[in-house]
Amino acid sequence: MLILIIYSGAGIKSLQKYMQILTLSNIEVLPVYILMVIVLFSLLAAYHGLKLIRYTITKHPEKNYKLLEFVISVIMITIFSTLLYTFK
């Protein structure tokens, strides 16, 4: 869990820097926010899809999707936190 928090913090800082560059170069930031929200919801759907596959559809619930679920959740937390901290 600590690794997840540290990774999210590093991702937030780099994405905040990217947003500042976009703002300084007079590029409209709203499409970037919309794209990030779309990606966030897509990853959320993928995460729940993996849970559905793992628990209901397959006859082998011990099949290991945990690493992929962890990676997807880290990316989702990073994007969501960036949206919260950079939206003004």
KAJO-V917488 format. One record per helix or strand of 2 or more residues. SS is the DSSP state (A for helix, B for strand). FROM is the first residue (numbers start at 0). TO is the last residue. If there is no record, write none. Layout:
<<SS,FROM,TO> <SS,FROM,TO>>
//
This chain:
<<A,1,23> <A,29,56> <A,65,85>>
//
